[in-house]
Amino acid sequence: MDVWSPIAKVYDPLKAGSIDGTDVEPHDRAIWRAMCAHYKPNKGVVGDPLLTLFVARLNPQTTEEKLHHVFSEFGDIKRLRLVRDIVTGFSKRYAFIEYKEERAVVRARRDANKLVVDQHELFVDFELERTLKGWIPRRLGGGLGGKKESGQLRFGGRDRPFRKPINLGAGPSQERSGGGWREWDRPGVGGRDTRDYRDRSRDERGSREDRSRGREDNRYQERSRHRDRR
């Protein structure tokens, strides 16, 4: 990654499915689906994307009135849209809420996330469809959310940012963050040859054997002197 950031600037399904944004091959079917998807944002959406929240995991019975009552506690609501099926009219369990002020959006994002409404824990995040280039929704295999038990983890968002790659800025004189060999101690690195390590280990093994042999000789001499005294 040329310009590394813990938060994704441009959406890439392959990078979003990686813990540090460095994967080069997809590792689950959802990533394949997102990479093959041809998604175009809805141009009919109105409102300011920077003042809009995305609310998901709603109870199917939750209504617009209930959402307005709950989220109006964080600030003045300008527009609220509960997404419904165009044929049946049933709730699709997610909605978009536009506030009049930025501080209300930030407050609602912070305090309403994981809020329980009608026995369902809500997921609240900023709108990404119009603010993150290349965005692909979760229903097509994309998204930045995900649960470990579902096998679809997504990184690069505010809740689950990228972790810093281990080899980012690593030079020959720096330690690896995961432990193990240090670069200057690794055999064959830093001008040292593997034979030096072999010779050193052979010398150490020989000195240990000599010390062990000396202890055996001392014990034998002590037993001999004890028999002589008897």
Backbone as CSV, one residue per row, in Angstrom:
resi,resn,N_x,N_y,N_z,CA_x,CA_y,CA_z,C_x,C_y,C_z
1,MET,0.854,-1.194,0.000,0.000,0.000,0.000,0.884,1.236,0.000
2,ASP,0.705,2.096,-0.995,1.562,3.259,-1.121,1.352,4.225,0.044
3,VAL,0.101,4.580,0.301,-0.218,5.480,1.415,-1.084,4.698,2.389
4,TRP,-0.468,4.227,3.458,-1.183,3.357,4.394,-1.997,4.186,5.367
5,SER,-3.213,3.727,5.648,-4.086,4.390,6.603,-4.933,3.335,7.295
6,PRO,-5.201,3.483,8.593,-6.052,2.499,9.277,-7.496,2.543,8.809
7,ILE,-7.919,3.664,8.229,-9.275,3.811,7.712,-9.218,3.822,6.189
8,ALA,-10.068,3.019,5.550,-10.073,2.929,4.094,-10.476,4.259,3.467
9,LYS,-9.743,4.668,2.452,-10.056,5.880,1.692,-10.817,5.542,0.412
10,VAL,-10.493,4.430,-0.189,-11.181,3.903,-1.367,-11.531,2.458,-1.079
11,TYR,-12.765,2.065,-1.360,-13.187,0.712,-1.014,-12.670,-0.302,-2.013
12,ASP,-12.038,-1.340,-1.484,-11.553,-2.468,-2.273,-11.944,-3.730,-1.518
13,PRO,-12.817,-4.590,-2.069,-13.257,-5.783,-1.330,-12.111,-6.652,-0.849
14,LEU,-11.071,-6.780,-1.667,-9.941,-7.616,-1.295,-9.194,-7.022,-0.113
15,LYS,-9.016,-5.706,-0.101,-8.339,-5.057,1.012,-9.221,-5.035,2.255
16,ALA,-10.526,-4.846,2.051,-11.434,-4.793,3.199,-11.516,-6.126,3.912
17,GLY,-11.276,-7.225,3.195,-11.290,-8.536,3.828,-9.974,-8.910,4.469
18,SER,-9.012,-8.004,4.467,-7.685,-8.264,5.021,-7.494,-7.497,6.314
19,ILE,-6.836,-8.096,7.278,-6.660,-7.465,8.583,-5.727,-6.266,8.501
20,ASP,-4.805,-6.260,7.548,-3.893,-5.131,7.414,-3.923,-4.517,6.010
21,GLY,-4.881,-4.964,5.183,-5.013,-4.389,3.850,-3.937,-4.814,2.878
22,THR,-3.274,-5.941,3.120,-2.178,-6.376,2.250,-2.462,-7.695,1.539
23,ASP,-3.666,-8.256,1.684,-3.978,-9.525,1.016,-3.966,-9.352,-0.496
24,VAL,-3.564,-10.402,-1.191,-3.512,-10.374,-2.648,-4.455,-11.398,-3.270
25,GLU,-5.047,-12.285,-2.447,-5.975,-13.285,-2.944,-7.210,-13.324,-2.047
26,PRO,-8.397,-13.479,-2.613,-9.613,-13.577,-1.786,-9.617,-14.861,-0.971
27,HIS,-10.157,-14.784,0.230,-10.142,-15.950,1.121,-11.541,-16.415,1.510
28,ASP,-12.597,-15.838,0.954,-13.935,-16.368,1.168,-14.827,-15.988,-0.012
29,ARG,-16.005,-16.593,-0.053,-16.906,-16.397,-1.192,-17.456,-14.979,-1.249
30,ALA,-17.634,-14.365,-0.083,-18.185,-13.010,-0.064,-17.270,-12.038,-0.809
31,ILE,-15.961,-12.196,-0.642,-15.026,-11.317,-1.345,-15.113,-11.542,-2.850
32,TRP,-15.238,-12.803,-3.263,-15.403,-13.091,-4.686,-16.656,-12.407,-5.224
33,ARG,-17.751,-12.512,-4.474,-19.007,-11.889,-4.906,-18.851,-10.379,-5.032
34,ALA,-18.190,-9.761,-4.056,-18.007,-8.305,-4.099,-17.109,-7.891,-5.250
35,MET,-16.084,-8.686,-5.534,-15.168,-8.351,-6.628,-15.846,-8.487,-7.991
36,CYS,-16.819,-9.383,-8.080,-17.510,-9.593,-9.354,-18.781,-8.761,-9.471
37,ALA,-19.144,-8.055,-8.404,-20.393,-7.290,-8.413,-20.236,-6.013,-9.237
38,HIS,-21.316,-5.626,-9.878,-21.368,-4.362,-10.634,-22.430,-3.497,-9.971
39,TYR,-22.011,-2.768,-8.963,-22.961,-1.984,-8.171,-22.837,-0.501,-8.517
40,LYS,-23.982,0.113,-8.740,-24.022,1.551,-9.006,-24.862,2.222,-7.918
41,PRO,-24.313,3.224,-7.266,-25.083,3.923,-6.220,-26.373,4.506,-6.773
42,ASN,-27.359,4.541,-5.907,-28.656,5.089,-6.291,-28.552,6.607,-6.437
43,LYS,-28.728,7.092,-7.664,-28.589,8.521,-7.918,-29.802,9.320,-7.448
44,GLY,-30.874,8.608,-7.107,-32.053,9.296,-6.639,-32.025,9.659,-5.167
45,VAL,-30.959,9.265,-4.472,-30.846,9.572,-3.046,-30.563,11.064,-2.872
46,VAL,-31.266,11.673,-1.940,-31.095,13.102,-1.680,-30.577,13.299,-0.263
47,GLY,-30.134,14.528,0.026,-29.637,14.848,1.354,-28.129,14.922,1.394
48,ASP,-27.619,15.413,2.503,-26.179,15.559,2.705,-25.611,14.258,3.245
49,PRO,-24.711,13.590,2.522,-24.159,12.311,3.019,-23.340,12.464,4.286
50,LEU,-22.778,13.647,4.519,-21.968,13.860,5.715,-22.827,14.058,6.964
51,LEU,-24.118,14.237,6.770,-25.033,14.402,7.902,-26.005,13.232,8.019
52,THR,-25.702,12.135,7.320,-26.612,11.000,7.258,-26.022,9.792,7.977
53,LEU,-26.868,9.105,8.722,-26.499,7.880,9.424,-27.163,6.684,8.767
54,PHE,-26.464,5.565,8.828,-26.996,4.281,8.373,-27.332,3.461,9.609
55,VAL,-28.586,3.012,9.713,-29.065,2.238,10.864,-29.518,0.878,10.367
56,ALA,-28.946,-0.195,10.903,-29.241,-1.544,10.436,-29.586,-2.459,11.609
57,ARG,-29.959,-3.707,11.261,-30.341,-4.749,12.224,-31.597,-4.353,13.005
58,LEU,-32.522,-3.708,12.320,-33.768,-3.289,12.949,-34.716,-4.471,13.105
59,ASN,-35.588,-4.345,14.063,-36.685,-5.286,14.192,-37.628,-5.073,13.006
60,PRO,-38.101,-6.147,12.365,-39.019,-5.963,11.223,-40.286,-5.187,11.579
61,GLN,-40.631,-5.168,12.866,-41.844,-4.467,13.282,-41.594,-2.999,13.641
62,THR,-40.344,-2.586,13.650,-40.036,-1.195,13.991,-40.521,-0.264,12.885
63,THR,-41.188,0.806,13.267,-41.778,1.741,12.311,-40.972,3.037,12.230
64,GLU,-41.335,3.876,11.260,-40.688,5.173,11.111,-40.928,6.042,12.335
65,GLU,-42.137,5.964,12.902,-42.455,6.759,14.084,-41.576,6.373,15.265
66,LYS,-41.349,5.078,15.433,-40.507,4.635,16.550,-39.066,5.084,16.345
67,LEU,-38.554,4.980,15.127,-37.190,5.434,14.843,-37.056,6.931,15.071
68,HIS,-38.026,7.687,14.629,-37.979,9.132,14.805,-37.987,9.488,16.290
69,HIS,-38.776,8.778,17.074,-38.840,9.046,18.508,-37.498,8.743,19.185
70,VAL,-36.856,7.655,18.783,-35.592,7.245,19.415,-34.452,8.171,19.006
71,PHE,-34.317,8.464,17.731,-33.148,9.193,17.237,-33.311,10.705,17.333
72,SER,-34.491,11.186,17.574,-34.656,12.631,17.761,-34.084,13.100,19.095
73,GLU,-33.761,12.175,19.981,-33.142,12.544,21.255,-31.724,13.065,21.056
74,PHE,-31.098,12.755,19.933,-29.709,13.167,19.693,-29.621,14.478,18.911
75,GLY,-30.736,14.952,18.355,-30.721,16.196,17.597,-31.913,16.277,16.665
76,ASP,-32.019,17.393,15.979,-33.131,17.620,15.059,-32.930,16.802,13.788
77,ILE,-33.958,16.012,13.449,-33.916,15.165,12.264,-34.503,15.923,11.073
78,LYS,-33.758,15.936,9.992,-34.233,16.601,8.770,-34.989,15.646,7.864
79,ARG,-34.494,14.389,7.781,-35.117,13.419,6.880,-34.866,12.013,7.420
80,LEU,-35.868,11.150,7.374,-35.745,9.760,7.822,-36.397,8.859,6.787
81,ARG,-35.669,7.807,6.397,-36.214,6.876,5.395,-35.967,5.442,5.842
82,LEU,-37.040,4.737,6.148,-36.974,3.310,6.443,-37.155,2.554,5.136
83,VAL,-36.148,1.765,4.745,-36.170,1.081,3.459,-37.140,-0.097,3.536
84,ARG,-38.081,-0.135,2.592,-39.095,-1.190,2.541,-39.060,-1.896,1.190
85,ASP,-39.556,-3.122,1.179,-39.665,-3.882,-0.057,-40.681,-3.208,-0.969
86,ILE,-40.312,-3.053,-2.242,-41.165,-2.312,-3.164,-42.460,-3.061,-3.482
87,VAL,-42.468,-4.392,-3.295,-43.645,-5.197,-3.613,-44.503,-5.435,-2.377
88,THR,-43.876,-5.970,-1.327,-44.632,-6.347,-0.133,-44.816,-5.185,0.834
89,GLY,-43.904,-4.208,0.797,-43.973,-3.109,1.748,-43.392,-3.434,3.096
90,PHE,-42.831,-4.648,3.249,-42.222,-5.036,4.520,-40.874,-4.335,4.700
91,SER,-40.520,-4.086,5.958,-39.244,-3.433,6.256,-38.072,-4.334,5.882
92,LYS,-37.046,-3.728,5.286,-35.814,-4.457,4.996,-34.809,-4.371,6.143
93,ARG,-35.253,-3.799,7.259,-34.500,-3.777,8.519,-33.299,-2.832,8.494
94,TYR,-33.353,-1.811,7.647,-32.326,-0.768,7.723,-32.934,0.550,7.269
95,ALA,-32.304,1.635,7.734,-32.862,2.970,7.479,-31.735,3.974,7.369
96,PHE,-32.071,5.166,6.850,-31.134,6.281,6.741,-31.760,7.486,7.440
97,ILE,-30.960,8.132,8.275,-31.447,9.278,9.048,-30.518,10.460,8.805
98,GLU,-31.077,11.549,8.336,-30.301,12.771,8.083,-30.618,13.802,9.159
99,TYR,-29.561,14.325,9.776,-29.714,15.347,10.814,-29.456,16.735,10.219
100,LYS,-29.784,17.722,11.010,-29.571,19.096,10.585,-28.191,19.610,10.972
101,GLU,-27.570,19.013,12.000,-26.276,19.481,12.486,-25.287,18.316,12.574
102,GLU,-24.022,18.663,12.378,-22.979,17.636,12.399,-22.794,17.050,13.795
103,ARG,-22.901,17.864,14.829,-22.706,17.363,16.180,-23.777,16.355,16.558
104,ALA,-24.996,16.503,16.005,-26.055,15.532,16.264,-25.722,14.187,15.622
105,VAL,-25.117,14.220,14.427,-24.718,12.979,13.749,-23.654,12.250,14.564
106,VAL,-22.668,12.988,15.022,-21.580,12.380,15.796,-22.117,11.805,17.104
107,ARG,-23.002,12.526,17.759,-23.568,12.060,19.023,-24.411,10.801,18.824
108,ALA,-25.224,10.790,17.780,-26.057,9.623,17.511,-25.213,8.417,17.124
109,ARG,-24.167,8.647,16.323,-23.263,7.545,15.938,-22.587,6.950,17.158
110,ARG,-22.238,7.771,18.119,-21.530,7.300,19.306,-22.460,6.615,20.301
111,ASP,-23.629,7.194,20.539,-24.491,6.712,21.615,-25.566,5.732,21.159
112,ALA,-25.949,5.778,19.894,-27.031,4.902,19.434,-26.525,3.557,18.936
113,ASN,-25.241,3.437,18.652,-24.708,2.151,18.219,-24.844,1.129,19.340
114,LYS,-25.376,-0.048,19.021,-25.659,-1.137,19.975,-26.797,-0.793,20.931
115,LEU,-27.573,0.216,20.588,-28.766,0.536,21.363,-29.847,-0.490,21.046
116,VAL,-30.554,-0.954,22.066,-31.590,-1.968,21.892,-32.935,-1.273,21.667
117,VAL,-33.542,-1.549,20.516,-34.850,-1.002,20.158,-35.735,-2.167,19.722
118,ASP,-36.839,-2.351,20.370,-37.763,-3.461,20.079,-37.042,-4.805,20.140
119,GLN,-36.242,-4.987,21.197,-35.513,-6.239,21.461,-34.442,-6.553,20.406
120,HIS,-34.019,-5.565,19.644,-32.965,-5.768,18.655,-31.852,-4.751,18.883
121,GLU,-30.609,-5.240,18.870,-29.450,-4.355,19.035,-29.102,-3.720,17.691
122,LEU,-29.090,-2.407,17.650,-28.891,-1.691,16.400,-27.412,-1.574,16.039
123,PHE,-27.169,-1.478,14.745,-25.843,-1.138,14.230,-25.947,0.213,13.550
124,VAL,-25.186,1.180,14.023,-25.262,2.551,13.516,-23.887,2.978,13.018
125,ASP,-23.841,3.516,11.818,-22.573,3.985,11.256,-22.862,5.152,10.312
126,PHE,-21.804,5.854,9.945,-21.947,6.929,8.969,-22.257,6.330,7.588
127,GLU,-22.959,7.087,6.778,-23.252,6.613,5.427,-21.957,6.523,4.624
128,LEU,-21.791,5.411,3.892,-20.573,5.188,3.123,-20.816,5.147,1.623
129,GLU,-22.049,4.934,1.206,-22.327,4.783,-0.221,-21.888,5.990,-1.030
130,ARG,-22.085,7.191,-0.482,-21.729,8.408,-1.224,-20.446,9.061,-0.703
131,THR,-19.857,8.510,0.337,-18.640,9.107,0.895,-17.390,8.256,0.674
132,LEU,-17.548,6.960,0.377,-16.402,6.070,0.153,-16.449,5.575,-1.289
133,LYS,-15.465,5.985,-2.072,-15.425,5.645,-3.495,-15.307,4.131,-3.682
134,GLY,-16.112,3.586,-4.596,-16.072,2.156,-4.874,-16.857,1.312,-3.898
135,TRP,-17.691,1.931,-3.080,-18.417,1.212,-2.034,-19.341,0.138,-2.608
136,ILE,-19.345,-1.058,-1.953,-20.224,-2.161,-2.307,-20.936,-2.599,-1.030
137,PRO,-22.261,-2.674,-1.036,-22.988,-3.013,0.190,-22.767,-4.453,0.632
138,ARG,-23.132,-4.724,1.860,-22.929,-6.038,2.460,-23.712,-7.129,1.728
139,ARG,-24.896,-6.804,1.220,-25.706,-7.824,0.551,-25.048,-8.351,-0.717
140,LEU,-24.054,-7.627,-1.243,-23.316,-8.085,-2.414,-21.934,-8.605,-2.053
141,GLY,-21.708,-8.825,-0.765,-20.422,-9.358,-0.311,-19.452,-8.310,0.169
142,GLY,-19.839,-7.042,0.128,-18.925,-5.984,0.554,-19.142,-5.597,1.998
143,GLY,-19.027,-4.310,2.266,-19.212,-3.819,3.625,-17.923,-3.765,4.410
144,LEU,-17.975,-3.049,5.512,-16.827,-2.958,6.420,-17.134,-3.575,7.774
145,GLY,-18.371,-4.018,7.963,-18.732,-4.679,9.208,-18.538,-6.179,9.083
146,GLY,-18.911,-6.905,10.123,-18.775,-8.351,10.076,-18.592,-8.932,11.464
147,LYS,-18.934,-10.192,11.604,-18.791,-10.887,12.874,-17.885,-12.091,12.690
148,LYS,-17.152,-12.414,13.754,-16.218,-13.528,13.683,-16.946,-14.848,13.479
149,GLU,-18.108,-14.998,14.152,-18.820,-16.265,14.047,-19.447,-16.458,12.675
150,SER,-19.648,-15.376,11.924,-20.221,-15.506,10.588,-19.160,-15.808,9.539
151,GLY,-17.893,-15.688,9.895,-16.814,-15.958,8.950,-16.584,-14.855,7.955
152,GLN,-17.197,-13.700,8.144,-17.033,-12.578,7.214,-16.583,-11.344,7.991
153,LEU,-15.301,-11.264,8.231,-14.730,-10.099,8.908,-14.336,-9.062,7.869
154,ARG,-14.605,-7.789,8.180,-14.250,-6.710,7.276,-13.515,-5.631,8.049
155,PHE,-12.394,-5.180,7.512,-11.574,-4.174,8.162,-11.534,-2.903,7.331
156,GLY,-11.007,-1.847,7.945,-10.866,-0.583,7.242,-11.873,0.459,7.663
157,GLY,-12.805,0.096,8.550,-13.780,1.052,9.047,-13.389,1.602,10.405
158,ARG,-14.215,2.488,10.927,-13.905,3.100,12.216,-14.013,2.097,13.356
159,ASP,-14.956,1.151,13.262,-15.107,0.139,14.303,-14.003,-0.904,14.248
160,ARG,-13.561,-1.233,13.036,-12.537,-2.264,12.890,-11.505,-1.773,11.881
161,PRO,-10.595,-0.907,12.301,-9.598,-0.352,11.365,-8.543,-1.385,10.992
162,PHE,-7.805,-1.066,9.936,-6.686,-1.913,9.546,-5.634,-1.927,10.652
163,ARG,-4.955,-3.053,10.778,-3.789,-3.115,11.663,-2.535,-2.811,10.850
164,LYS,-1.584,-2.265,11.505,-0.368,-1.842,10.810,0.392,-3.067,10.292
165,PRO,0.736,-3.102,9.004,1.490,-4.242,8.474,2.816,-4.416,9.191
166,ILE,3.209,-5.664,9.388,4.435,-5.960,10.129,5.661,-5.421,9.398
167,ASN,5.674,-5.533,8.079,6.860,-5.129,7.309,6.826,-3.669,6.908
168,LEU,5.917,-2.871,7.470,5.822,-1.462,7.090,7.011,-0.684,7.662
169,GLY,7.905,-0.220,6.800,9.055,0.561,7.222,10.125,-0.259,7.914
170,ALA,10.072,-1.563,7.803,11.055,-2.408,8.484,12.373,-2.388,7.729
171,GLY,13.449,-2.158,8.437,14.773,-2.151,7.845,15.612,-3.288,8.387
172,PRO,16.842,-3.414,7.938,17.684,-4.531,8.388,18.096,-4.429,9.840
173,SER,17.882,-3.265,10.488,18.311,-3.116,11.881,17.133,-3.002,12.829
174,GLN,15.927,-3.427,12.386,14.758,-3.323,13.232,14.239,-4.700,13.577
175,GLU,13.604,-4.795,14.750,13.033,-6.057,15.185,11.701,-6.274,14.512
176,ARG,11.334,-7.543,14.417,9.993,-7.863,13.971,9.054,-7.678,15.137
177,SER,7.871,-7.076,14.867,6.927,-6.793,15.950,6.343,-8.066,16.524
178,GLY,6.334,-9.164,15.761,5.740,-10.397,16.254,6.694,-11.253,17.040
179,GLY,7.868,-10.771,17.326,8.831,-11.571,18.068,9.669,-12.405,17.113
180,GLY,10.369,-13.418,17.634,11.189,-14.287,16.801,12.560,-13.678,16.568
181,TRP,13.109,-13.939,15.388,14.455,-13.472,15.069,14.496,-11.955,14.976
182,ARG,15.545,-11.381,15.456,15.869,-10.008,15.124,16.762,-10.037,13.900
183,GLU,16.645,-8.986,13.083,17.350,-9.008,11.805,18.859,-9.183,11.982
184,TRP,19.419,-8.570,13.023,20.877,-8.640,13.153,21.331,-9.943,13.801
185,ASP,20.359,-10.759,14.320,20.710,-12.041,14.912,20.408,-13.208,13.988
186,ARG,19.736,-12.945,12.894,19.342,-14.035,12.010,20.568,-14.574,11.279
187,PRO,20.717,-15.899,11.157,21.870,-16.469,10.441,21.916,-16.000,9.007
188,GLY,23.115,-15.607,8.589,23.309,-15.187,7.214,22.949,-13.748,6.944
189,VAL,22.572,-12.979,7.993,22.175,-11.585,7.816,23.158,-10.698,8.553
190,GLY,23.433,-9.546,7.980,24.302,-8.589,8.639,25.775,-8.953,8.558
191,GLY,26.179,-9.677,7.490,27.583,-9.997,7.304,28.025,-11.243,8.045
192,ARG,27.118,-11.913,8.791,27.501,-13.121,9.507,27.165,-14.335,8.655
193,ASP,27.940,-15.381,8.843,27.727,-16.592,8.083,27.130,-17.657,8.992
194,THR,26.387,-18.561,8.399,25.780,-19.631,9.181,26.838,-20.501,9.844
195,ARG,28.006,-20.590,9.245,29.066,-21.415,9.832,29.507,-20.880,11.176
196,ASP,29.445,-19.559,11.373,29.816,-19.005,12.672,28.916,-19.560,13.758
197,TYR,27.635,-19.674,13.474,26.700,-20.200,14.463,26.955,-21.684,14.727
198,ARG,27.262,-22.413,13.651,27.568,-23.839,13.819,28.817,-24.033,14.670
199,ASP,29.870,-23.245,14.356,31.109,-23.365,15.137,30.859,-22.995,16.593
200,ARG,30.098,-21.927,16.832,29.830,-21.499,18.191,29.056,-22.566,18.962
201,SER,28.029,-23.159,18.296,27.244,-24.190,18.975,28.089,-25.422,19.243
202,ARG,29.033,-25.732,18.300,29.908,-26.890,18.520,30.842,-26.643,19.698
203,ASP,31.376,-25.424,19.807,32.256,-25.104,20.926,31.497,-25.152,22.248
204,GLU,30.276,-24.610,22.254,29.494,-24.631,23.483,29.160,-26.054,23.906
205,ARG,28.831,-26.908,22.913,28.517,-28.298,23.231,29.752,-29.010,23.775
206,GLY,30.931,-28.719,23.177,32.162,-29.347,23.669,32.496,-28.908,25.085
207,SER,32.324,-27.612,25.396,32.625,-27.142,26.750,31.667,-27.758,27.763
208,ARG,30.394,-27.940,27.386,29.450,-28.592,28.302,29.858,-30.027,28.582
209,GLU,30.310,-30.738,27.519,30.761,-32.120,27.710,31.993,-32.183,28.607
210,ASP,32.909,-31.211,28.432,34.101,-31.195,29.282,33.735,-30.969,30.739
211,ARG,32.825,-30.049,30.997,32.405,-29.798,32.379,31.728,-31.025,32.980
212,SER,30.901,-31.687,32.180,30.226,-32.887,32.673,31.228,-33.988,32.979
213,ARG,32.252,-34.146,32.099,33.275,-35.168,32.326,34.095,-34.844,33.576
214,GLY,34.382,-33.554,33.809,35.129,-33.164,35.005,34.355,-33.468,36.281
215,ARG,33.029,-33.261,36.278,32.233,-33.583,37.459,32.228,-35.080,37.737
216,GLU,32.160,-35.893,36.666,32.210,-37.349,36.847,33.549,-37.779,37.455
217,ASP,34.668,-37.175,36.990,35.984,-37.511,37.538,36.060,-37.142,39.012
218,ASN,35.531,-36.002,39.396,35.577,-35.600,40.804,34.793,-36.562,41.681
219,ARG,33.599,-36.978,41.199,32.807,-37.925,41.986,33.533,-39.264,42.133
220,TYR,34.239,-39.703,41.055,34.979,-40.961,41.117,36.127,-40.871,42.132
221,GLN,36.848,-39.741,42.141,37.941,-39.568,43.102,37.431,-39.537,44.533
222,GLU,36.303,-38.900,44.767,35.756,-38.864,46.123,35.359,-40.249,46.594
223,ARG,34.765,-41.070,45.714,34.403,-42.433,46.100,35.647,-43.263,46.405
224,SER,36.724,-43.024,45.603,37.962,-43.783,45.831,38.567,-43.430,47.190
225,ARG,38.594,-42.138,47.552,39.155,-41.753,48.839,38.306,-42.297,49.985
226,HIS,36.995,-42.380,49.807,36.140,-42.905,50.859,36.423,-44.385,51.101
227,ARG,36.649,-45.162,50.015,36.968,-46.566,50.179,38.315,-46.737,50.850
228,ASP,39.286,-45.877,50.528,40.606,-45.984,51.147,40.515,-45.748,52.640
229,ARG,39.710,-44.767,53.064,39.596,-44.509,54.497,38.954,-45.678,55.230
230,ARG,37.987,-46.339,54.568,37.355,-47.497,55.187,38.330,-48.639,55.311
